[in-house]
Amino acid sequence: MPLLTRRNLLKASAVAGAYGAGMAIAGRFGLAEAAPEPRVLTARKTEAQIVDAAPTRDIMTWGDDGLPPVLRMPRGKPYAARLTNSLDEPTTIHWHGLRIDNKMDGVPFMTQPYVYTGDNFDYLFTPPDAGTFWYHPHCNTLTQMGHGMTGVLVIEDPSDPVFDAEVVLNLRDWRLGGDGQFIAPFRPRDAAKAGTYGTVRTANWHQEPKYDAPAGGLIRLRIAVTDVTRVFQMKMEGADATVIAVDGNPVPKRFPLDLVQIGPGQRLDLAVRMPDSEGAVAALEDIRGTTPKVIASLRATGQSLKRNIGDLGALAENPVPKADLSSAETIPLVLSATAENAAVDSICGTLGYSFWAINKVPWPGDTPDPTAPLAELKLGKSYVFNLENVTPHAHPIHLHGMSFTVISSSTREVMPLVSDTYLIQPDEKVQLAFVADNPGDWMLHCHIIEHQKTGMTSYLRVV
């Protein structure tokens, strides 16, 4: 009789869940409902022309067209995706920012088994929130994400205001040498600091791409930072750009894009009012660092539509439960460096180092027997993270399966944004309130992947 370890139990239950998924949906999103035909996502290797020198080999993606597809799905409707693994290593899919059932979260041996070479796994969920999200593996992440496996999710709401056009930007770096081929994904001395930056910067796998948009029109610009390291500080030159949503959720009050900073894992929705003159260019720039960098450009075409950004209707709020601050329990989370030598044995790739910790515990995040959870939470109860960054580097902290509201910061005035990822600055203390409304084990980690893989990872248990 096989040993009933946590791994075997999870594998058995996840496999049962995967093969049962084709029958019906049930659970927290209501009555059972017949599943739709699955979108097949084949994890495979390919090559792509990222730089002029030569096509880059050993790119990893889903499907046949290079850049991972933008997956569109309606809010509140069942969605099915079948992952078929044609890579020569295991993989999974995590649906970043989606508040879905735990068994669909894509974390190997925490919520599902590996999807081995030649195997399939059926994901079936109903997205409760509209907005811009993304998807990526949660297995050998620095390699698989670094080699291309990051795609954008657009959850649509028919009540959204009408735009004249929409542009989706998937922002990511590549670690390529002069011959256009992959070089070492990280340097230990950089992993112990802000992270190892890529050598080639792209939007939708192109350097400084240009897109046509109606002159004088209103453009919805959906931006996802899917890079493993880079923090952006964005501004728009040549057009008015207004922030309408952050991390998939409408902002309480719209504000101009003026040096907005977002990190890996975060998303930004902008309403861009295009210039009236045909041929005029609006450039999205990253000014973080010493030299401004054009990310992508929009070129005005045709006669001006003379739209007014003030006429744009509001985005509907997502049904994220609001925490009761009067009864909320606090959870301290201290982000720090570590000198401990944590276990580096990993089921899904290891960097071989421990540089970071949460509450003094460094955990690489994908071990077969994870450390105890940071906290065990009561289903339906309100909580507040007292998150403190005692390091000299920024950390985009991402919570799986639930969303929080930003309450306060020790260093700046904050808006009560609803989010799943918070970019905490050096020496900042912040309060994030949430309702533990989704049962299961949920990861909490830095989305600078080198930080995640060298200790800045943990998880919460909701029961």
BANULUM-150125 format. One record per residue: residue in one letter; x negated, y negated, z negated of N, C-alpha, C in turn. Coordinates in pm, whole numbers, plus 50000, padded with zeros to 5 digits. Layout:
! BANULUM-150125
aXYZXYZXYZ;...
***
This chain:
! BANULUM-150125
m499145012050000500005000050000499114987650000;p499344977850094498494966050101498644957249977;l497564950649942497564941549828498464929649855;l499354926249761500274915049778499604902149733;t498704897149815498064884349787498944873149838;r498594860749795499304848849847499264848549999;r498104852350056497954852050201498924861850267;n498984874550216499854884550276501324880650265;l501684875350148503074871250129503454860050225;l502554850150237502844839050328502914843650471;k501994852650507501984857350645503274864850676;a503694873650582504914881250606506124872150617;s506254862550525507424853950526507404844650646;a506204839750683506134830550796506414837650926;v505894850050940506184857451062507674860351073;a508274864250961509724866550963510454853851002;g510014842550945510644829850980510474826451124;a509284829151178509024825651318509924833551411;y510014846751387510804854851479512294853651455;g512664848951336514074846351312514514832951363;a513564824451400513884810751436514714809851562;g514594819751650515324818951774516814821051758;m517274824851640518674827951621519504815751580;a519034808351481519854797351430519014788151344;i519554776351322518964766851227519884766051107;a519284765550989520104763650869519264755950769;g519784754550647518984748350543519354733850519;r518314725750493518564712150443519204703150546;f519254707050672519844698350772521234703050813;g521864711450732523264714150756523514728250807;l524694729750869525194742650912524304749151017;a524354762351022523604769551124524054765051262;e523084764451353523364759451487522484767051584;a523024770551701522244777951798521014770051838;a519884777051853518634770451887518584767152035;p517994755852070517804752452211516694760852272;e516574760352403515464766852472514154760452428;p513154768352388511934762252335511074755652443;r510434744652406509414738652489508124746652466;v507584752252571506384760552558505164751452558;l504344752652453503104745152440501964755252436;t501214756052545500134765752555498814759152518;a498244763352406496934758352364495884764652453;r495084756352521494144761752618492964752352634;k491904757452695490754749252730490874744752875;t490334732852901490344727553037489154718153049;e489104710653158488134699953169488844687553219;a488284675853190488914663153227487844652753252;q488174643053336487244632453371487404621053270;i486694621853158486754611553055485794600153089;v484594603653139483594593753181483194596753325;d482494587353389482134588953530481064599553553;a480234602153453479064610853473479444624653527;a480454630753465480864644253505482124647853428;p482914657353480484054662053401483574668253270;t484294665253163483954670753032484544684653019;r483684694352988484124708152971484584710652827;d485284721752809485734726252676486694716552608;i487394708652689488514700852636489574710752587;m490244707152477491354715352427492634707152436;t493714713552480494974706452497496114716452497;w497314711452525498484720052544498994717652687;g499264728152759499814726552893498724725252997;d499084720653116498194721053232497734707453280;d498164696753218497944683553278496944674953201;g496034680953129495034673053058495604667452929;l495944654652930496504647952812497704655752758;p497714658852626498894665552569500164657752600;p501254664652630502474657752670503074649552557;v503684638352592504524631052497505804639052482;l506054644052363507264651952337508364642752289;r509494642852359510624634552324511764643352274;m512364639152166513464646852108514444637252041;p515724640452044516704631651979516744633751828;r516924622951757517074623851612518334631851579;g518224640651480519384647951431519814659751515;k519024663351617519354674751702518264685251690;p518624698151695517604708651685516604707851800;y515354710551766514294710751866513474723351845;a513124730051956512364742351949511104741052034;a509984745751979508724745952053508064759452027;r507564765552132506854778352119505364775852145;l504554777652043503114776652058502574790052108;t501924789752222501224801352277499744798352273;n498964806852210497554803952190496694811052293;s496134803152385495174808452483493744804052453;l493534797852335492184794752292491484807452246;d490174806452224489434818052172489274817152020;e490174809951954490164808551808491594805851762;p491894807951633493244805451584493594790651589;t494894787751589495364773951585496774773551527;t497284761451504498664759051460499064745451513;i500304741251484500744727551513501354721551387;h500834710051347501454701951241502164690151305;w503414687751263504254677151318504144665051225;h503154656751251502714646251158503804635751138;g504224634551010505224624550973506644629550972;l506904641551026508274646651030508644653150897;r509784649350844510294654950718511134667250751;i510454678450775511124690550820510864701850720;d511464713550745511324724850654509854728550638;n509494732450516508104735550482507514746250574;k508284756250609507734767350689507424763150832;m507824751150871507534745951005506384735851004;d505704733950889504754722950874503394725650938;g503084738050970501904740851049500584741550976;v500584743250843499334744350767499044759150745;p497934764150800497694778550794497554783650651;f498284794350625498284801550498498804793550380;m499244781350404500024774250304501494774650344;t501764772950474503154773250521503374783450632;q502314788250696502464797950804501134805150823;p501154816550895499894823250925499184816451041;y497934820151060497244816951185498104820851306;v497954813551414498404818551543497134822751616;y496924835951622495694841051680495734840651832;t494584842751893494474843052038495474853152096;g496264848552191497254857152255498584857952184;d498684852052063499944852551987500784840052012;n502054841051971502994829851978503494826551838;f503984814351822504694810651700505804801051739;d507034803651691508174795351724508424784951615;y508364772351652508724761351562510144757051595;l510934755351492512324751451510512714742051397;f513094729951431513394720051328514334709451385;t514904701651294515764690451332515154677751274;p514594669051358513974656851306515014647251249;p514914643551122515924634751063515674619951089;d514464616451133514074602451145513724599251290;a514114587351336513684582451466512374574951452;g511624573751562510394566051559509264572951633;t508054567951611506854572951676506064581451578;f505814593951615505094603451532504054610351620;w503404620851570502454627951657502274642051609;y501564650151688501354664251654499904668051681;h499404677451600498014681651610497834694851536;p496724701851559496474714051484496144710751338;h496304720651252495804719451115494854731051090;c494024733651190493134745151188491874741251263;n490694743051200489434738751262489614724751320;t490124715651237490664702951285489634693851349;l488434693251294487454683951350487124687851493;t487014700751520486734705351657487964704351745;q489084710051701490244710651789490814696751817;m490964688351714491424674651738490374666651814;g489094668451775488024661151841487874664651987;h488314676652025488244680952165489534678352243;g490494671352182491634666952262493014670352211;m493134678752108494464683552069495164673751976;t495584662552033496404652651961497444647352060;g498724648952028499794644452117500804635952044;v501544628052118502494618552059503914624352063;l504654621851955506074625451945506904612651946;v507944612552026508894601452026510254607051987;i510734603051869512064607251823513024595951857;e513984598851943514824588352001516154587151929;d516634574851920517944571751862518724563951967;p519874569052012520624562052117521084548052078;s521064545051947521474531751903520324521651904;d519124526151942517984517051946518254505552044;p517684493652020517844482652114517234486152250;v517734479352354517314482352491516084473952527;f515044480752573513834474252622513804475352774;d512984466952836512844467352982511854478053026;a511004482352938510044493052968509454497952836;e508834509552842508164515252726506814520652768;v505784518052687504444523352709504004530352581;v503524542652594503034550452480501524551252490;l500834547752381499374548152378498894558052272;n498104567652316497474577552231495994573452219;l495614567852103494284562052086493344572052019;r492244575152090491284584752034489914582852096;d488894586052016487504586152062487104600252105;w485964600552175485344613252214483864612552177;r483324623452125481884624452095481204631052214;l480784622652311480194627552435478784621952451;g477914629952512476584625452548476584618752683;g475404614652729475284607852857475704616152976;d475704629452959476124638253069477624640953066;g478354634352974479794636252966480224648552890;q479274655652826479614667852752479614665152602;f480314673752528480454671952384479114673052313;i478924664252215477774664952126478274668651987;a477374669651889477754673751753478914665251703;p479934671451645481144664051607480964654751488;f479914656951407479734648251291478284648351248;r477924637851172476624636951108476864636250958;p476224644650879476484644750735476354631050669;r475354623150708475164610150645476334600750674;d477004602650789478174594550822479434600150756;a479534613350750480684619550683480764615350538;a479614612450477479564608050338479854593150324;k480074586450437480414572250436481774570450503;a481834562250609483114559350674483534570050773;g482634579250807482914589450907482084587251032;t482014597351116481214597051238482074592251355;y481694581051414482494575351523482184582251656;g483184581951742482994586951877482134577651959;t481684582652075480844574652164481644568652280;v482824574052305483684569152414485074566752358;r485604554752378486924551252326487954551452438;t489104557652411490124558852516491524556152462;a492394552652555493844552552533494424561552642;n495154571552601495704581452695494604587752781;w493424589952720492284596552781491624588052890;h491924575052893491304565852988490664554252912;q489574549052966488934537352908489604524652961;e490174516752869490824504152900491854505453014;p492814514553000493814516053107494694503753119;k495264501853240496154490653267497494496253313;y498574490453261499924494953294500734482853342;d501564485053443502444474553491503694473753404;a504184461653383505394459453304506114447253360;p507454446853352508224435853411507844422253351;a507554412653438507244399053392508424393653313;g508114386853202509164381053119510054391253051;g509654404153055510464414652995510024418052854;l510834426152787510514431152653510064445652665;i508864448152617508244461352629508134467452490;r508544480052477508294487352352506954494452368;l505984490152290504654496052292504504505052170;r504454518052195504314527852088502844531952080;i502234529751964500814532051946500624542651838;a499854553151870499514563451771497994564351763;v497444562551643496004564251623495774578951589;t495364586551689495154600851670493674604351656;d492824594251646491394596651631491094602851495;v489954609351485489584615951360488864606751264;t488514594451308487684585751225488084571051229;r488364565351346488354550951366489554543851304;v489264532951233490264523551183490294511751280;f491484507451319491664496651416492164484051347;q491724472651399492274459651359492754452951488;m494084452451506494644449651637495174435451651;k495034430351773495654417751810496004418551958;m496914409852001497324409352141496934395952200;e496224396152312495854384052384496704382952509;g497314371152531498054368752654499534371352647;a500044375552532501494377952517501824377752369;d503094375452339503584376252202503924390752169;a503404395552058503674409252015504174408951872;t505294415651849505954415951718505994430251668;v505604432451543505674445651483507114448651443;i507654459651498509034463351467509124476251384;a508054484251384508044496551304506614500351273;v506424506351156505134511551114505344526051070;d504534534951124504594549151089506004554851106;g506654550751215507964556151251509144549251186;n508914540551088510014534351015510104519451044;p511324514151068511484499851092510924491750976;v510284480651007509774471850901510944464050841;p510904460850711511994453250649512194439550713;k511094433550759511154420650826510074420650934;r510484417751056509524417951166508484406951150;f507274409751197506194400051184505284401051305;p504574390051338503714390351455502504399351435;l502074405551545500844413451541499684403751527;d499114403151411498024393651385496984400851300;l496064407351368494984414451301495514425651211;v496554432451256497094443651179496104455151180;q495864461051064494914472051051495644485251030;i495304495051113495864508451094494764518751115;g494894530051047493864540251049494334553251110;p493464563251114493824576251169495104581751106;g495984586551192497264591951147498404582051152;q498104568951162499154558851156499674555251295;r500884549351296501514545251421502064531051407;l502194524651520502664510851524503584509351644;d504794503851622505694500551733505744485451747;l505454480751869505454466551897506514463152000;a507134451451984507934445452089507064434652153;v506704436752279505814427652350506644419752451;r506604406552440507274397952538506254394552645;m506434400252765505464398652872505424384252923;p504254379752972504184366353032505074365553156;d505474353153191506424351253301505784352153439;s504504349253449503854348553580503404362253627;e503764365753751503334378453806501814378953811;g501254390253769499814391953767499154388253636;a499874381053549499304377553418499104390253335;v498064390253254497674402253180497774399853030;a498364409352961498384409752814497454420952770;a496484417952685495484427752645495594430852497;l495734443652466495704448252328494234450352291;e493774443852184492374444252146492194449852005;d491034455951985490574459751852489424450451818;i489574442251714488524432751681487774437051555;r488004449451510487254454351394485824457251438;g484874452251367483494453651407482964440651464;t481824441351526481154429051571481614424351709;t482084433551793482464429951931483894434051957;p484784424651995486154428452031486154438452145;k487104447852140487194458452239488614458952294;v488764457952427490074459452488490474474152481;i491654476752426492174490452415492934494252541;a493874485552581494684487652700495294474352739;s495744473252865496314460652914497644463152982;l498494452652977499774452653048499744441353150;r500084444553276500084434553383501504431453423;a501854418453423503224414253456503474415853605;t504634421453638505004423653778506404418353805;g506614413253929507944408753971508324395253915;q509554391453943510074378853892510404380153744;s510264369053673510464369453529511894373153492;l512014382253396513334385853344513814375953239;k512904367553193513224356753098513934362052973;r513464373252923514024378752800513534370852679;n514324371252573513994364352448513844374852339;i512674375152274512434385252173513384383652054;g513894371652035514844369551926516184376251949;d516474380052074517744386752105517684401752083;l516504406752048516334421152032517034426051906;g517894435951922518624441451808517704448851712;a518234451651595517454458351490517394473351513;l516294479451470516204494051467516974499051345;a517634510351362518374516251250517404521951147;e517704520051019516884526050914516944541150920;n515854547550886515854562050873516414566050736;p517044577850728517714581850603516744587350498;v515744579350464514764583250362515324579450225;p515414588850131515984585549999515134575349926;k515784566549852515084556049778514834560749634;a513614558949591513234563249456513914554549351;d514284560849241514814553749124513634550149034;l513194537549044511994533548971512204533548819;s513444532448776513704532248631513444545848567;s513524556448646513324569848589512134577048652;a511424570348741510344576948815509184580648724;e508624592248748507434596848677506204592948759;t505134588848693503924584648765502954596248780;i502264596148895501244606248925499954598948958;p498924600048875497664593248906496904600649016;l496394593049112495584598549221494354589649236;v493194594749200491964587049210491114593149322;l490784584749421489944588949532488504585149500;s487604594949507486224592149469485274600749550;a483984596949544482924605649592482704616549488;t481984627049528481734637949435480314643049454;a479754647849346478454654549352478614669549333;e479874673849314480114688049294479894695849422;n479524708249407479384717149522480624725849527;a481654720749594482914728249602482764740149695;a483674749649682483674761149771483794756449916;v482924761650000482974757750141483454769150229;d483794780450169484354791550244485744787550292;s485944787350421487194782150476487754791750578;i489074792850581489704801550680489774794850816;c489454782450823489744774950945488634764950977;g487394769150964486284760150995485834752250873;t484544750950852484014743550738482894734550786;l482714723150720481604714350751480394717450663;g480604725350557479484729650476479044719750370;y479834709250347479464699050249480684695350165;s480404689650046481444683549963480994669449928;f481664659649984481324645649959482414638049884;w483664643149886484804635249840485684643549748;a486534636649671487414643549577488684635449553;i489724642449510490944636249458491094640849313;n491204631149224491254634249080490094643449038;k488914640249091487654646949057487564661349108;v488524665549189488484679149244488224678349394;p487084683349442486854684049586487394697249641;w488184696449745488774708549803488804706849954;p488154715650029488114713850175489454715850244;g490424722050176491784721150226492344733050295;d491534741750354492114753150423491394766050382;t491344768150252490784780450197491904790550177;p491574803450176492634813450160493304813050024;d492604808349922493174807349788492974793149737;p493894784249766493694770149731493684768049580;t493074756749544493094752749404494524750049360;a494744748249230496094745349180496604732249239;p497924730549251498444717949304498104706249214;l498054694549275497844682249197498924680549093;a500144683749133501284682449041502394691449090;e503214695948997504424703449032505614694149010;l506354691449116507414681549113508774688249113;k509734681249050511094686249045511864681449166;l512524690749233513294687249352514354676749317;g514364665849393515344655249374514934644349278;k513794646049210513354636149111512484625449179;s512474613249123511684602249175510294602049110;y509304598249192507924597649145507244585149203;v506154581049138505324570149188503864574649185;f503224574549302501784576549305501094563849257;n500264564849154499324554149119498004557649187;l497854552549308496734556449393495614546149379;e494414550949346493274542049325492094546749407;n491484537449481490324540449562489084534449497;v488234542649439487034537749373485814539249463;t486044541549591484944542849686484784529849765;p483654527949835483464515849916483994517150058;h484854527250083485354529550218486884530750216;a487504527050329488954528450343489314543050368;h490514547050319490974560750337492464560750376;p492804565850495494224567450530494774580150465;i495524578650358496034590050282497404594050336;h497504606650378498714611750443499384622250357;l500704620750340501534630350267502394637950366;h502344651250359503174659550445504604660450389;g505574661550478506914665750442507824655850375;m507294644550328508094634450259507584620650299;s508384610550271507984596750298508044588750169;f507174578750159507124570350039507364555850078;t507614547449978507764533049997506654525949921;v505984516649988504904509049926505524499049829;i505114499549703505704491049598504814479149564;s503514481649543502634470649503501204474249534;s500354463849539498924465549559498184455849468;s497014460049423496204451449335495434440849413;t495354442049544494494433149623495224424249722;r496504426649745497214419149849498714420049828;e499404410949892500864411649892501284422149993;v502184430949955502604441650044504104440850071;m504474445650189505864446950228506344460850187;p507584462550146508054475950106508254485150227;l507164488550291507204497150409507464511550369;v508244518650449508444532950433507454539950526;s506724549550473505614555150550505284569150501;d504394575850576503824588550534502304587750522;t501714576250563500264574450561499954560350514;y499104559150413498734545850361497234544050373;l496814533050436495404529950451494964521850329;i494394528950231493994522250108492574516650125;q492414504150084491154497150101490214499949983;p488904497149999487984498949887488424491149763;d488334497449649488664491449519490124486949508;e490994492349589492414488949583493154499049494;k494154493949422495104502349350496474499449409;v497224510049440498514508249506499524517749444;q500784513449445501874521949397502754525949515;l502994538949528503804544449635504924552649572;a506174548749596507324555449533508004564749632;f508464576249583509134585749672510044594949591;v510934601649662511784611949604511284625449652;a511064634549562510624648049597511824655949648;d512174653249775513424658549830513224670449922;n511994675749931511724686450026510934697449956;p511534709249931510854719549855509694725949932;g508674730049856507544736949916506224730949872;d505144736149928503804731149905503454721350017;w503124708949981502904698350079501514692350062;m500754692350169499394686950163499394671950147;l498354667050080498084652850063496584651350089;h496204643550190494784643050224494444630450301;c493144627450303492634616550386492654621150532;h493084612050623493164615850763491924611950842;i490884607150775489554607650836489104622050817;i489064629550926489014644050915487744648850843;e486624641850860485424645650785485644644350635;h486384634250592486684632650450487604643950403;q488614646950485489524657950451488754670950435;k487864673750531487164686650534486024687450434;t485674676250371484584676550272485104672850133;g486394675250108486874674449971488084665949941;m488394655750026489494646649992490824652350039;t491204663349976492404670850010492994676749884;s494324677649879494994684849774496404687949823;y497284691749729498684693749768499574692649647;l500844689949676501894689049575502844700849592;r503374705449483504374716249488505704710549442;v506734711849526508074707149494508954719349475;v509534720549354510354732349323511674727949259;
***
